[in-house]
C-alpha cells in the first residue's frame, strides 16, 4: 500500500476488481494505492469497531450502509491501537460529523493512518457483484496512482490472495499482558491472541476473570504457566488452514482437558484440532448486526461477525 496526504473532495479515485469490473469515484481518506480482498460489511453504524478489528487485516471493506461517518471518530470505540483495513469503500460520506463524543472526522482519521479509500460509488451494485461472484482481490487508486485501466487491473491480479495467507502473527501482540478482573477475581483465563479485539478481554474482566493475553506464538507451556481455569482462542485474519502452530497448541489444551472456548478464527482452529478441514466461503459473513438463533432456547441474538472461512 502506498499513500500520500489526505485527498481533496474532488480528487478522482478508481476501484478495480480482479475480474475487471471498475467503479469510479472520489478519494476518501488518504490518496494513493492499496490492495486487498474485497468484502462487504452490513453494519448500519459502529464503523470504528470494523475499522480497528484486526480480523480485517488485508481486506478492503465495502460498507453496505449508504451514509458513513455521521458520528465521526472518538478514542473510546477503538478495538485496537490502529485501523487494520487495507482500504475503505463508502457511498455517501458525512460532510459534517455530529456526535457529542466525536473528536475528529472519519475522513481525517483514515488520512492520518494512511488508509486509502473511495467514496461516491454505487456500493449496492458492488455488493451485489461480490454476492454473485464472491470475495476477490481489489485495488483502490487515487491521485497520481491512477494509470490506464489495463495497468491497474494487472497490478490487482498480481496482489496476494487471502487463500493461503498466514496473518495472525502480523496482528497479534508480541508481548504478553494482563487485563485484571473487575471486582472480585473468580477465574483466570489464558487468551491466545490471533487478532483479538480489545473489548473481548474487557468483557471477560467485567465478569471477574483475570485475562492473560498471550502472543500467537505462545506454546502450550506458556499457556499453562499462568495456571488457567480456561483457555480462549481469539478471532483473527487469514486462512485457518495455515495456522498449524495454534492448532498444535489447541490440541495440547484438549489433551489436558482444560475448558476452552473461542470465536471466529479460534473456532476454526478448534475444528482443525479435532480433525476437520476448513474451506473458504464465497463471500463470508461480516457486520455487527448478524442475527443468530440459539436452537436450544429459540432465542435470537444480534451478533458481530467477520469470517471468510468455515469448518
C-alpha positions as protocol buffer text, in pm:
chain_id: "A"
residue {
  index: 1
  type: UNK
  ca { x: 0 y: 0 z: 0 }
}
residue {
  index: 2
  type: UNK
  ca { x: 127 y: 346 z: -89 }
}
residue {
  index: 3
  type: UNK
  ca { x: -27 y: 664 z: 43 }
}
residue {
  index: 4
  type: UNK
  ca { x: 17 y: 1037 z: 46 }
}
residue {
  index: 5
  type: UNK
  ca { x: -168 y: 1323 z: 211 }
}
residue {
  index: 6
  type: UNK
  ca { x: -541 y: 1349 z: 256 }
}
residue {
  index: 7
  type: UNK
  ca { x: -728 y: 1383 z: -72 }
}
residue {
  index: 8
  type: UNK
  ca { x: -944 y: 1678 z: -160 }
}
residue {
  index: 9
  type: UNK
  ca { x: -1313 y: 1603 z: -212 }
}
residue {
  index: 10
  type: UNK
  ca { x: -1275 y: 1622 z: -590 }
}
residue {
  index: 11
  type: UNK
  ca { x: -965 y: 1401 z: -621 }
}
residue {
  index: 12
  type: UNK
  ca { x: -1060 y: 1119 z: -859 }
}
residue {
  index: 13
  type: UNK
  ca { x: -1035 y: 759 z: -747 }
}
residue {
  index: 14
  type: UNK
  ca { x: -1081 y: 421 z: -917 }
}
residue {
  index: 15
  type: UNK
  ca { x: -1174 y: 83 z: -770 }
}
residue {
  index: 16
  type: UNK
  ca { x: -1065 y: -215 z: -981 }
}
residue {
  index: 17
  type: UNK
  ca { x: -1177 y: -573 z: -910 }
}
residue {
  index: 18
  type: UNK
  ca { x: -967 y: -868 z: -1021 }
}
residue {
  index: 19
  type: UNK
  ca { x: -1238 y: -980 z: -1265 }
}
residue {
  index: 20
  type: UNK
  ca { x: -1207 y: -647 z: -1449 }
}
residue {
  index: 21
  type: UNK
  ca { x: -1510 y: -458 z: -1314 }
}
residue {
  index: 22
  type: UNK
  ca { x: -1430 y: -94 z: -1244 }
}
residue {
  index: 23
  type: UNK
  ca { x: -1600 y: 172 z: -1027 }
}
residue {
  index: 24
  type: UNK
  ca { x: -1504 y: 539 z: -1044 }
}
residue {
  index: 25
  type: UNK
  ca { x: -1549 y: 783 z: -757 }
}
residue {
  index: 26
  type: UNK
  ca { x: -1361 y: 1025 z: -534 }
}
residue {
  index: 27
  type: UNK
  ca { x: -1076 y: 982 z: -289 }
}
residue {
  index: 28
  type: UNK
  ca { x: -1175 y: 928 z: 74 }
}
residue {
  index: 29
  type: UNK
  ca { x: -908 y: 930 z: 341 }
}
residue {
  index: 30
  type: UNK
  ca { x: -551 y: 902 z: 212 }
}
residue {
  index: 31
  type: UNK
  ca { x: -459 y: 937 z: -154 }
}
residue {
  index: 32
  type: UNK
  ca { x: -251 y: 665 z: -319 }
}
residue {
  index: 33
  type: UNK
  ca { x: -291 y: 296 z: -394 }
}
residue {
  index: 34
  type: UNK
  ca { x: -391 y: -4 z: -185 }
}
residue {
  index: 35
  type: UNK
  ca { x: -473 y: -370 z: -239 }
}
residue {
  index: 36
  type: UNK
  ca { x: -663 y: -641 z: -52 }
}
residue {
  index: 37
  type: UNK
  ca { x: -958 y: -875 z: -57 }
}
residue {
  index: 38
  type: UNK
  ca { x: -1288 y: -701 z: -138 }
}
residue {
  index: 39
  type: UNK
  ca { x: -1552 y: -785 z: 125 }
}
residue {
  index: 40
  type: UNK
  ca { x: -1871 y: -614 z: 238 }
}
residue {
  index: 41
  type: UNK
  ca { x: -1993 y: -532 z: 588 }
}
residue {
  index: 42
  type: UNK
  ca { x: -2363 y: -499 z: 670 }
}
residue {
  index: 43
  type: UNK
  ca { x: -2326 y: -284 z: 984 }
}
residue {
  index: 44
  type: UNK
  ca { x: -2550 y: 22 z: 986 }
}
residue {
  index: 45
  type: UNK
  ca { x: -2315 y: 201 z: 1227 }
}
residue {
  index: 46
  type: UNK
  ca { x: -2024 y: 106 z: 1454 }
}
residue {
  index: 47
  type: UNK
  ca { x: -1772 y: 154 z: 1177 }
}
residue {
  index: 48
  type: UNK
  ca { x: -1492 y: 218 z: 1428 }
}
residue {
  index: 49
  type: UNK
  ca { x: -1531 y: -140 z: 1553 }
}
residue {
  index: 50
  type: UNK
  ca { x: -1497 y: -267 z: 1198 }
}
residue {
  index: 51
  type: UNK
  ca { x: -1202 y: -49 z: 1104 }
}
residue {
  index: 52
  type: UNK
  ca { x: -995 y: -134 z: 1413 }
}
residue {
  index: 53
  type: UNK
  ca { x: -1079 y: -507 z: 1424 }
}
residue {
  index: 54
  type: UNK
  ca { x: -752 y: -692 z: 1345 }
}
residue {
  index: 55
  type: UNK
  ca { x: -955 y: -960 z: 1165 }
}
residue {
  index: 56
  type: UNK
  ca { x: -991 y: -715 z: 874 }
}
residue {
  index: 57
  type: UNK
  ca { x: -616 y: -705 z: 810 }
}
residue {
  index: 58
  type: UNK
  ca { x: -552 y: -705 z: 431 }
}
residue {
  index: 59
  type: UNK
  ca { x: -920 y: -658 z: 346 }
}
residue {
  index: 60
  type: UNK
  ca { x: -1085 y: -372 z: 159 }
}
residue {
  index: 61
  type: UNK
  ca { x: -1419 y: -323 z: 331 }
}
residue {
  index: 62
  type: UNK
  ca { x: -1727 y: -209 z: 139 }
}
residue {
  index: 63
  type: UNK
  ca { x: -1994 y: -59 z: 363 }
}
residue {
  index: 64
  type: UNK
  ca { x: -2346 y: -156 z: 257 }
}
residue {
  index: 65
  type: UNK
  ca { x: -2499 y: 127 z: 462 }
}
residue {
  index: 66
  type: UNK
  ca { x: -2519 y: 435 z: 236 }
}
residue {
  index: 67
  type: UNK
  ca { x: -2421 y: 701 z: 492 }
}
residue {
  index: 68
  type: UNK
  ca { x: -2093 y: 650 z: 676 }
}
residue {
  index: 69
  type: UNK
  ca { x: -1907 y: 882 z: 912 }
}
residue {
  index: 70
  type: UNK
  ca { x: -2209 y: 1057 z: 1062 }
}
residue {
  index: 71
  type: UNK
  ca { x: -2086 y: 1018 z: 1421 }
}
residue {
  index: 72
  type: UNK
  ca { x: -1722 y: 1098 z: 1349 }
}
residue {
  index: 73
  type: UNK
  ca { x: -1441 y: 925 z: 1539 }
}
residue {
  index: 74
  type: UNK
  ca { x: -1367 y: 906 z: 1911 }
}
residue {
  index: 75
  type: UNK
  ca { x: -1098 y: 744 z: 2125 }
}
residue {
  index: 76
  type: UNK
  ca { x: -1328 y: 512 z: 2319 }
}
residue {
  index: 77
  type: UNK
  ca { x: -1464 y: 281 z: 2048 }
}
residue {
  index: 78
  type: UNK
  ca { x: -1132 y: 151 z: 1911 }
}
residue {
  index: 79
  type: UNK
  ca { x: -1087 y: -227 z: 1922 }
}
residue {
  index: 80
  type: UNK
  ca { x: -709 y: -196 z: 1883 }
}
residue {
  index: 81
  type: UNK
  ca { x: -444 y: 73 z: 1851 }
}
residue {
  index: 82
  type: UNK
  ca { x: -483 y: 126 z: 1477 }
}
residue {
  index: 83
  type: UNK
  ca { x: -703 y: 84 z: 1172 }
}
residue {
  index: 84
  type: UNK
  ca { x: -640 y: -257 z: 1017 }
}
residue {
  index: 85
  type: UNK
  ca { x: -846 y: -250 z: 695 }
}
residue {
  index: 86
  type: UNK
  ca { x: -629 y: -203 z: 388 }
}
residue {
  index: 87
  type: UNK
  ca { x: -894 y: 7 z: 213 }
}
residue {
  index: 88
  type: UNK
  ca { x: -1239 y: 154 z: 272 }
}
residue {
  index: 89
  type: UNK
  ca { x: -1534 y: 197 z: 36 }
}
residue {
  index: 90
  type: UNK
  ca { x: -1837 y: 415 z: 108 }
}
residue {
  index: 91
  type: UNK
  ca { x: -2117 y: 570 z: -93 }
}
residue {
  index: 92
  type: UNK
  ca { x: -2203 y: 895 z: 85 }
}
residue {
  index: 93
  type: UNK
  ca { x: -1951 y: 1007 z: 349 }
}
residue {
  index: 94
  type: UNK
  ca { x: -2074 y: 1252 z: 609 }
}
residue {
  index: 95
  type: UNK
  ca { x: -1978 y: 1608 z: 526 }
}
residue {
  index: 96
  type: UNK
  ca { x: -2005 y: 1722 z: 889 }
}
residue {
  index: 97
  type: UNK
  ca { x: -1994 y: 1462 z: 1169 }
}
residue {
  index: 98
  type: UNK
  ca { x: -2221 y: 1525 z: 1466 }
}
residue {
  index: 99
  type: UNK
  ca { x: -2193 y: 1340 z: 1796 }
}
residue {
  index: 100
  type: UNK
  ca { x: -2112 y: 1453 z: 2148 }
}
residue {
  index: 101
  type: UNK
  ca { x: -1827 y: 1201 z: 2169 }
}
residue {
  index: 102
  type: UNK
  ca { x: -1675 y: 1286 z: 1830 }
}
residue {
  index: 103
  type: UNK
  ca { x: -1328 y: 1442 z: 1829 }
}
residue {
  index: 104
  type: UNK
  ca { x: -1250 y: 1428 z: 1456 }
}
residue {
  index: 105
  type: UNK
  ca { x: -1398 y: 1317 z: 1124 }
}
residue {
  index: 106
  type: UNK
  ca { x: -1365 y: 967 z: 981 }
}
residue {
  index: 107
  type: UNK
  ca { x: -1202 y: 1113 z: 669 }
}
residue {
  index: 108
  type: UNK
  ca { x: -936 y: 1278 z: 884 }
}
residue {
  index: 109
  type: UNK
  ca { x: -871 y: 956 z: 1078 }
}
residue {
  index: 110
  type: UNK
  ca { x: -836 y: 746 z: 762 }
}
residue {
  index: 111
  type: UNK
  ca { x: -595 y: 1002 z: 615 }
}
residue {
  index: 112
  type: UNK
  ca { x: -391 y: 1027 z: 936 }
}
residue {
  index: 113
  type: UNK
  ca { x: -342 y: 649 z: 938 }
}
residue {
  index: 114
  type: UNK
  ca { x: -268 y: 627 z: 566 }
}
residue {
  index: 115
  type: UNK
  ca { x: -580 y: 428 z: 474 }
}
residue {
  index: 116
  type: UNK
  ca { x: -674 y: 473 z: 108 }
}
residue {
  index: 117
  type: UNK
  ca { x: -1048 y: 486 z: 43 }
}
residue {
  index: 118
  type: UNK
  ca { x: -1301 y: 572 z: -221 }
}
residue {
  index: 119
  type: UNK
  ca { x: -1642 y: 737 z: -199 }
}
residue {
  index: 120
  type: UNK
  ca { x: -1922 y: 829 z: -435 }
}
residue {
  index: 121
  type: UNK
  ca { x: -1963 y: 486 z: -594 }
}
residue {
  index: 122
  type: UNK
  ca { x: -2268 y: 260 z: -609 }
}
residue {
  index: 123
  type: UNK
  ca { x: -2187 y: 34 z: -313 }
}
residue {
  index: 124
  type: UNK
  ca { x: -2512 y: -156 z: -359 }
}
residue {
  index: 125
  type: UNK
  ca { x: -2408 y: -258 z: -711 }
}
residue {
  index: 126
  type: UNK
  ca { x: -2062 y: -351 z: -583 }
}
residue {
  index: 127
  type: UNK
  ca { x: -2211 y: -560 z: -300 }
}
residue {
  index: 128
  type: UNK
  ca { x: -2442 y: -742 z: -541 }
}
residue {
  index: 129
  type: UNK
  ca { x: -2141 y: -814 z: -762 }
}
residue {
  index: 130
  type: UNK
  ca { x: -1948 y: -964 z: -469 }
}
residue {
  index: 131
  type: UNK
  ca { x: -2256 y: -1166 z: -365 }
}
residue {
  index: 132
  type: UNK
  ca { x: -2273 y: -1316 z: -714 }
}
residue {
  index: 133
  type: UNK
  ca { x: -1902 y: -1354 z: -793 }
}
residue {
  index: 134
  type: UNK
  ca { x: -1760 y: -1394 z: -442 }
}
residue {
  index: 135
  type: UNK
  ca { x: -1493 y: -1206 z: -247 }
}
residue {
  index: 136
  type: UNK
  ca { x: -1196 y: -1124 z: -470 }
}
residue {
  index: 137
  type: UNK
  ca { x: -882 y: -915 z: -491 }
}
residue {
  index: 138
  type: UNK
  ca { x: -927 y: -544 z: -542 }
}
residue {
  index: 139
  type: UNK
  ca { x: -725 y: -226 z: -573 }
}
residue {
  index: 140
  type: UNK
  ca { x: -814 y: 136 z: -497 }
}
residue {
  index: 141
  type: UNK
  ca { x: -615 y: 403 z: -679 }
}
residue {
  index: 142
  type: UNK
  ca { x: -640 y: 781 z: -645 }
}
residue {
  index: 143
  type: UNK
  ca { x: -444 y: 1089 z: -748 }
}
residue {
  index: 144
  type: UNK
  ca { x: -112 y: 1015 z: -914 }
}
residue {
  index: 145
  type: UNK
  ca { x: -161 y: 639 z: -861 }
}
residue {
  index: 146
  type: UNK
  ca { x: -422 y: 627 z: -1139 }
}
residue {
  index: 147
  type: UNK
  ca { x: -295 y: 473 z: -1464 }
}
residue {
  index: 148
  type: UNK
  ca { x: -476 y: 324 z: -1761 }
}
residue {
  index: 149
  type: UNK
  ca { x: -731 y: 57 z: -1671 }
}
residue {
  index: 150
  type: UNK
  ca { x: -528 y: -234 z: -1808 }
}
residue {
  index: 151
  type: UNK
  ca { x: -224 y: -142 z: -1599 }
}
residue {
  index: 152
  type: UNK
  ca { x: -434 y: -109 z: -1284 }
}
residue {
  index: 153
  type: UNK
  ca { x: -601 y: -446 z: -1343 }
}
residue {
  index: 154
  type: UNK
  ca { x: -261 y: -611 z: -1387 }
}
residue {
  index: 155
  type: UNK
  ca { x: -148 y: -471 z: -1050 }
}
residue {
  index: 156
  type: UNK
  ca { x: -459 y: -607 z: -881 }
}
residue {
  index: 157
  type: UNK
  ca { x: -411 y: -952 z: -1032 }
}
residue {
  index: 158
  type: UNK
  ca { x: -53 y: -959 z: -903 }
}
residue {
  index: 159
  type: UNK
  ca { x: -163 y: -895 z: -543 }
}
residue {
  index: 160
  type: UNK
  ca { x: -161 y: -1190 z: -297 }
}
residue {
  index: 161
  type: UNK
  ca { x: -484 y: -1382 z: -238 }
}
residue {
  index: 162
  type: UNK
  ca { x: -644 y: -1440 z: 103 }
}
residue {
  index: 163
  type: UNK
  ca { x: -645 y: -1817 z: 49 }
}
residue {
  index: 164
  type: UNK
  ca { x: -322 y: -1947 z: 199 }
}
residue {
  index: 165
  type: UNK
  ca { x: -247 y: -1624 z: 387 }
}
residue {
  index: 166
  type: UNK
  ca { x: -91 y: -1670 z: 732 }
}
residue {
  index: 167
  type: UNK
  ca { x: -163 y: -1338 z: 902 }
}
residue {
  index: 168
  type: UNK
  ca { x: -238 y: -1386 z: 1272 }
}
residue {
  index: 169
  type: UNK
  ca { x: 120 y: -1326 z: 1388 }
}
residue {
  index: 170
  type: UNK
  ca { x: 120 y: -995 z: 1196 }
}
residue {
  index: 171
  type: UNK
  ca { x: -161 y: -851 z: 1410 }
}
residue {
  index: 172
  type: UNK
  ca { x: -117 y: -1025 z: 1746 }
}
residue {
  index: 173
  type: UNK
  ca { x: 61 y: -880 z: 2047 }
}
residue {
  index: 174
  type: UNK
  ca { x: 433 y: -954 z: 2069 }
}
residue {
  index: 175
  type: UNK
  ca { x: 438 y: -935 z: 2449 }
}
residue {
  index: 176
  type: UNK
  ca { x: 205 y: -1100 z: 2698 }
}
residue {
  index: 177
  type: UNK
  ca { x: -9 y: -867 z: 2909 }
}
residue {
  index: 178
  type: UNK
  ca { x: -277 y: -898 z: 3177 }
}
residue {
  index: 179
  type: UNK
  ca { x: -626 y: -748 z: 3189 }
}
residue {
  index: 180
  type: UNK
  ca { x: -715 y: -764 z: 3561 }
}
residue {
  index: 181
  type: UNK
  ca { x: -1053 y: -879 z: 3686 }
}
residue {
  index: 182
  type: UNK
  ca { x: -1301 y: -607 z: 3779 }
}
residue {
  index: 183
  type: UNK
  ca { x: -1403 y: -657 z: 4141 }
}
residue {
  index: 184
  type: UNK
  ca { x: -1356 y: -997 z: 4298 }
}
residue {
  index: 185
  type: UNK
  ca { x: -1145 y: -1234 z: 4087 }
}
residue {
  index: 186
  type: UNK
  ca { x: -1331 y: -1554 z: 4003 }
}
residue {
  index: 187
  type: UNK
  ca { x: -1123 y: -1720 z: 3731 }
}
residue {
  index: 188
  type: UNK
  ca { x: -801 y: -1696 z: 3529 }
}
residue {
  index: 189
  type: UNK
  ca { x: -815 y: -1731 z: 3151 }
}
residue {
  index: 190
  type: UNK
  ca { x: -522 y: -1764 z: 2911 }
}
residue {
  index: 191
  type: UNK
  ca { x: -624 y: -1588 z: 2586 }
}
residue {
  index: 192
  type: UNK
  ca { x: -419 y: -1673 z: 2276 }
}
residue {
  index: 193
  type: UNK
  ca { x: -414 y: -1357 z: 2066 }
}
residue {
  index: 194
  type: UNK
  ca { x: -466 y: -1436 z: 1699 }
}
residue {
  index: 195
  type: UNK
  ca { x: -603 y: -1086 z: 1633 }
}
residue {
  index: 196
  type: UNK
  ca { x: -806 y: -1021 z: 1947 }
}
residue {
  index: 197
  type: UNK
  ca { x: -1044 y: -726 z: 1977 }
}
residue {
  index: 198
  type: UNK
  ca { x: -980 y: -509 z: 2281 }
}
residue {
  index: 199
  type: UNK
  ca { x: -1335 y: -539 z: 2408 }
}
residue {
  index: 200
  type: UNK
  ca { x: -1311 y: -919 z: 2440 }
}
residue {
  index: 201
  type: UNK
  ca { x: -1079 y: -938 z: 2744 }
}
residue {
  index: 202
  type: UNK
  ca { x: -1250 y: -628 z: 2882 }
}
residue {
  index: 203
  type: UNK
  ca { x: -1587 y: -804 z: 2882 }
}
residue {
  index: 204
  type: UNK
  ca { x: -1433 y: -1109 z: 3049 }
}
residue {
  index: 205
  type: UNK
  ca { x: -1275 y: -884 z: 3313 }
}
residue {
  index: 206
  type: UNK
  ca { x: -1617 y: -734 z: 3388 }
}
residue {
  index: 207
  type: UNK
  ca { x: -1726 y: -1084 z: 3485 }
}
residue {
  index: 208
  type: UNK
  ca { x: -1445 y: -1136 z: 3737 }
}
residue {
  index: 209
  type: UNK
  ca { x: -1198 y: -1302 z: 3501 }
}
residue {
  index: 210
  type: UNK
  ca { x: -828 y: -1218 z: 3505 }
}
residue {
  index: 211
  type: UNK
  ca { x: -719 y: -1244 z: 3141 }
}
residue {
  index: 212
  type: UNK
  ca { x: -361 y: -1321 z: 3040 }
}
residue {
  index: 213
  type: UNK
  ca { x: -335 y: -1226 z: 2672 }
}
residue {
  index: 214
  type: UNK
  ca { x: -57 y: -1428 z: 2505 }
}
residue {
  index: 215
  type: UNK
  ca { x: 111 y: -1385 z: 2163 }
}
residue {
  index: 216
  type: UNK
  ca { x: 7 y: -1606 z: 1871 }
}
residue {
  index: 217
  type: UNK
  ca { x: 347 y: -1773 z: 1906 }
}
residue {
  index: 218
  type: UNK
  ca { x: 273 y: -1887 z: 2265 }
}
residue {
  index: 219
  type: UNK
  ca { x: 345 y: -2252 z: 2341 }
}
residue {
  index: 220
  type: UNK
  ca { x: 143 y: -2498 z: 2550 }
}
residue {
  index: 221
  type: UNK
  ca { x: 395 y: -2435 z: 2828 }
}
residue {
  index: 222
  type: UNK
  ca { x: 331 y: -2060 z: 2805 }
}
residue {
  index: 223
  type: UNK
  ca { x: -42 y: -2119 z: 2832 }
}
residue {
  index: 224
  type: UNK
  ca { x: -14 y: -2334 z: 3145 }
}
residue {
  index: 225
  type: UNK
  ca { x: 243 y: -2107 z: 3306 }
}
residue {
  index: 226
  type: UNK
  ca { x: -44 y: -1871 z: 3400 }
}
residue {
  index: 227
  type: UNK
  ca { x: -232 y: -2160 z: 3568 }
}
residue {
  index: 228
  type: UNK
  ca { x: -554 y: -2100 z: 3372 }
}
residue {
  index: 229
  type: UNK
  ca { x: -901 y: -2215 z: 3463 }
}
residue {
  index: 230
  type: UNK
  ca { x: -987 y: -2188 z: 3095 }
}
residue {
  index: 231
  type: UNK
  ca { x: -817 y: -2118 z: 2762 }
}
residue {
  index: 232
  type: UNK
  ca { x: -952 y: -1882 z: 2495 }
}
residue {
  index: 233
  type: UNK
  ca { x: -855 y: -1863 z: 2127 }
}
residue {
  index: 234
  type: UNK
  ca { x: -942 y: -1530 z: 1968 }
}
residue {
  index: 235
  type: UNK
  ca { x: -1065 y: -1407 z: 1634 }
}
residue {
  index: 236
  type: UNK
  ca { x: -807 y: -1317 z: 1370 }
}
residue {
  index: 237
  type: UNK
  ca { x: -731 y: -1271 z: 999 }
}
residue {
  index: 238
  type: UNK
  ca { x: -614 y: -1506 z: 730 }
}
residue {
  index: 239
  type: UNK
  ca { x: -664 y: -1866 z: 626 }
}
residue {
  index: 240
  type: UNK
  ca { x: -705 y: -2111 z: 917 }
}
residue {
  index: 241
  type: UNK
  ca { x: -551 y: -2388 z: 707 }
}
residue {
  index: 242
  type: UNK
  ca { x: -214 y: -2214 z: 756 }
}
residue {
  index: 243
  type: UNK
  ca { x: -241 y: -2187 z: 1137 }
}
residue {
  index: 244
  type: UNK
  ca { x: -51 y: -2504 z: 1225 }
}
residue {
  index: 245
  type: UNK
  ca { x: 106 y: -2367 z: 1544 }
}
residue {
  index: 246
  type: UNK
  ca { x: -221 y: -2253 z: 1708 }
}
residue {
  index: 247
  type: UNK
  ca { x: -373 y: -2589 z: 1610 }
}
residue {
  index: 248
  type: UNK
  ca { x: -93 y: -2776 z: 1787 }
}
residue {
  index: 249
  type: UNK
  ca { x: -141 y: -2559 z: 2098 }
}
residue {
  index: 250
  type: UNK
  ca { x: -515 y: -2624 z: 2087 }
}
residue {
  index: 251
  type: UNK
  ca { x: -452 y: -2999 z: 2071 }
}
residue {
  index: 252
  type: UNK
  ca { x: -228 y: -2970 z: 2375 }
}
residue {
  index: 253
  type: UNK
  ca { x: -510 y: -2799 z: 2566 }
}
residue {
  index: 254
  type: UNK
  ca { x: -760 y: -3063 z: 2453 }
}
residue {
  index: 255
  type: UNK
  ca { x: -530 y: -3341 z: 2573 }
}
residue {
  index: 256
  type: UNK
  ca { x: -515 y: -3186 z: 2920 }
}
residue {
  index: 257
  type: UNK
  ca { x: -892 y: -3145 z: 2936 }
}
residue {
  index: 258
  type: UNK
  ca { x: -888 y: -2778 z: 3033 }
}
residue {
  index: 259
  type: UNK
  ca { x: -1211 y: -2592 z: 2947 }
}
residue {
  index: 260
  type: UNK
  ca { x: -1158 y: -2396 z: 2628 }
}
residue {
  index: 261
  type: UNK
  ca { x: -1357 y: -2161 z: 2409 }
}
residue {
  index: 262
  type: UNK
  ca { x: -1302 y: -1936 z: 2112 }
}
residue {
  index: 263
  type: UNK
  ca { x: -1468 y: -1724 z: 1849 }
}
residue {
  index: 264
  type: UNK
  ca { x: -1432 y: -1688 z: 1470 }
}
residue {
  index: 265
  type: UNK
  ca { x: -1073 y: -1785 z: 1385 }
}
residue {
  index: 266
  type: UNK
  ca { x: -1044 y: -1958 z: 1723 }
}
residue {
  index: 267
  type: UNK
  ca { x: -1347 y: -2172 z: 1644 }
}
residue {
  index: 268
  type: UNK
  ca { x: -1193 y: -2270 z: 1310 }
}
residue {
  index: 269
  type: UNK
  ca { x: -872 y: -2364 z: 1493 }
}
residue {
  index: 270
  type: UNK
  ca { x: -1083 y: -2589 z: 1718 }
}
residue {
  index: 271
  type: UNK
  ca { x: -1229 y: -2756 z: 1410 }
}
residue {
  index: 272
  type: UNK
  ca { x: -884 y: -2830 z: 1274 }
}
residue {
  index: 273
  type: UNK
  ca { x: -763 y: -2952 z: 1614 }
}
residue {
  index: 274
  type: UNK
  ca { x: -1050 y: -3203 z: 1615 }
}
residue {
  index: 275
  type: UNK
  ca { x: -950 y: -3332 z: 1273 }
}
residue {
  index: 276
  type: UNK
  ca { x: -1186 y: -3136 z: 1048 }
}
residue {
  index: 277
  type: UNK
  ca { x: -1087 y: -2928 z: 749 }
}
residue {
  index: 278
  type: UNK
  ca { x: -1167 y: -2564 z: 667 }
}
residue {
  index: 279
  type: UNK
  ca { x: -1281 y: -2403 z: 343 }
}
residue {
  index: 280
  type: UNK
  ca { x: -1322 y: -2054 z: 204 }
}
residue {
  index: 281
  type: UNK
  ca { x: -1675 y: -1914 z: 194 }
}
residue {
  index: 282
  type: UNK
  ca { x: -1791 y: -1747 z: -125 }
}
residue {
  index: 283
  type: UNK
  ca { x: -1827 y: -1405 z: 36 }
}
residue {
  index: 284
  type: UNK
  ca { x: -1835 y: -1469 z: 412 }
}
residue {
  index: 285
  type: UNK
  ca { x: -2037 y: -1300 z: 685 }
}
residue {
  index: 286
  type: UNK
  ca { x: -1934 y: -954 z: 803 }
}
residue {
  index: 287
  type: UNK
  ca { x: -2114 y: -695 z: 1009 }
}
residue {
  index: 288
  type: UNK
  ca { x: -2217 y: -610 z: 1363 }
}
residue {
  index: 289
  type: UNK
  ca { x: -2585 y: -687 z: 1305 }
}
residue {
  index: 290
  type: UNK
  ca { x: -2592 y: -1060 z: 1222 }
}
residue {
  index: 291
  type: UNK
  ca { x: -2889 y: -1242 z: 1381 }
}
residue {
  index: 292
  type: UNK
  ca { x: -2809 y: -1586 z: 1527 }
}
residue {
  index: 293
  type: UNK
  ca { x: -3058 y: -1824 z: 1683 }
}
residue {
  index: 294
  type: UNK
  ca { x: -2973 y: -2038 z: 1985 }
}
residue {
  index: 295
  type: UNK
  ca { x: -3154 y: -2353 z: 1878 }
}
residue {
  index: 296
  type: UNK
  ca { x: -3169 y: -2486 z: 2234 }
}
residue {
  index: 297
  type: UNK
  ca { x: -3376 y: -2188 z: 2352 }
}
residue {
  index: 298
  type: UNK
  ca { x: -3513 y: -2037 z: 2032 }
}
residue {
  index: 299
  type: UNK
  ca { x: -3370 y: -1701 z: 2137 }
}
residue {
  index: 300
  type: UNK
  ca { x: -3230 y: -1480 z: 1860 }
}
residue {
  index: 301
  type: UNK
  ca { x: -2939 y: -1251 z: 1940 }
}
residue {
  index: 302
  type: UNK
  ca { x: -2773 y: -988 z: 1723 }
}
residue {
  index: 303
  type: UNK
  ca { x: -2403 y: -1065 z: 1691 }
}
residue {
  index: 304
  type: UNK
  ca { x: -2086 y: -932 z: 1530 }
}
residue {
  index: 305
  type: UNK
  ca { x: -1936 y: -1147 z: 1255 }
}
residue {
  index: 306
  type: UNK
  ca { x: -1624 y: -1129 z: 1044 }
}
residue {
  index: 307
  type: UNK
  ca { x: -1527 y: -1457 z: 885 }
}
residue {
  index: 308
  type: UNK
  ca { x: -1450 y: -1569 z: 532 }
}
residue {
  index: 309
  type: UNK
  ca { x: -1373 y: -1933 z: 615 }
}
residue {
  index: 310
  type: UNK
  ca { x: -1571 y: -2214 z: 777 }
}
residue {
  index: 311
  type: UNK
  ca { x: -1513 y: -2560 z: 926 }
}
